[in-house]
């Protein structure tokens, strides 16, 4: 079936669920987009005691270690929501069209952050001829 999500997407852990207990950037895992043309990062919160978290940027690179990475420009971001999440059980999302093979998400905790959060990356738009 061409339109089902199970066989046409792949979901990976971008930022393992964790208690964020301080302000600053949390750099996610490096995601290999080989075989896919686009993706979406989703950040979800659990219990929020204080502070907030926001999607900051998505970087891309052709190097598996992210050497020479650049931030994906706004024209290739889709509904990239940088609004700070301040409440429990909330999801913020940001989509992208990748031209580099590898991507990673950075989120930032602020305002005396103390909360549970994690993120996934869902890859889609499979390209069976892709070699990036």
C-alpha positions in Angstrom: 0.0 0.0 0.0 1.5 3.3 -1.1 -0.1 5.5 1.5 0.3 3.7 4.7 2.5 5.2 7.4 4.0 2.0 8.7 5.8 1.0 5.5 6.5 4.5 4.3 7.9 6.2 7.3 10.6 5.4 9.9 10.5 6.8 13.5 13.8 7.2 15.4 14.7 8.6 18.9 16.2 12.0 18.4 16.5 13.0 22.1 16.0 10.2 24.7 13.3 11.0 27.2 15.0 12.7 30.1 14.6 15.0 33.1 15.9 18.4 32.0 17.2 20.2 35.0 18.9 23.3 33.7 18.9 25.9 31.0 20.8 25.5 27.8 20.9 23.5 24.5 20.3 19.8 24.2 21.8 18.5 21.0 20.0 15.4 19.7 21.2 12.3 18.0 22.5 12.3 14.4 19.8 10.9 12.1 20.7 9.3 8.8 18.1 10.3 6.2 19.3 7.9 3.5 16.3 6.8 1.5 14.0 9.7 2.7 13.5 13.2 1.4 11.8 14.8 4.4 11.1 14.4 8.0 9.5 15.8 11.2 10.9 16.2 14.7 8.4 16.0 17.6 9.3 17.1 21.1 7.0 16.0 23.9 6.9 17.0 27.5 5.8 15.0 30.5 5.6 16.7 33.9 6.7 20.4 33.9 7.8 21.8 37.3 9.3 25.0 36.0 10.7 26.6 32.9 10.2 25.7 29.3 11.7 24.0 26.2 11.7 25.1 22.6 12.8 23.7 19.2 15.9 25.7 18.4 17.3 24.5 15.1 17.7 21.5 12.7 21.2 21.1 11.3 22.2 19.0 8.2 25.5 17.7 6.9 26.8 15.1 4.4 29.3 13.9 7.1 28.1 11.2 9.6 29.9 13.2 12.4 28.1 16.4 11.4 31.4 18.1 10.4 30.7 21.2 8.4 27.0 21.2 9.4 24.7 24.0 8.6 21.3 25.0 9.9 18.5 24.1 7.6 17.2 27.4 6.2 13.7 28.6 6.8 12.5 27.9 3.2 13.1 24.2 3.8 11.4 24.1 7.2 7.8 23.1 7.5 5.7 24.5 10.4 8.8 24.7 12.5 7.2 25.7 15.8 9.7 27.6 18.0 7.1 28.6 20.6 8.3 27.6 24.1 6.5 24.6 25.7 5.5 25.5 29.2 2.9 22.9 30.1 2.9 19.1 30.6 1.8 16.6 28.0 2.4 19.0 25.1 4.0 18.3 21.7 5.8 20.7 19.4 6.7 19.8 15.9 9.0 20.9 13.1 9.3 19.5 9.6 12.1 19.7 7.2 13.2 18.9 3.6 16.8 17.6 3.9 19.5 18.1 1.2 22.2 16.8 3.5 22.3 13.1 4.4 22.4 13.6 8.2 20.3 15.8 10.4 20.0 16.6 14.1 17.7 18.6 16.3 18.7 21.1 19.0 16.2 22.1 21.7 16.8 24.6 24.4 15.6 24.6 28.0 15.1 28.0 29.6 13.7 29.9 32.6 15.0 27.5 35.3 14.0 24.4 33.4 12.8 21.4 35.3 10.7 19.0 33.3 10.5 15.7 31.5 11.0 15.8 27.7 12.1 13.7 24.7 12.0 13.9 20.9 11.5 11.6 17.9 12.3 12.0 14.3 9.9 10.6 11.7 11.4 10.2 8.3 9.0 10.2 5.3 8.7 10.8 1.6 10.7 7.7 0.8 12.9 7.8 -2.3 13.9 4.3 -3.4 16.5 5.6 -5.8 18.2 7.9 -3.2 21.9 7.8 -2.5 22.1 11.4 -1.2 
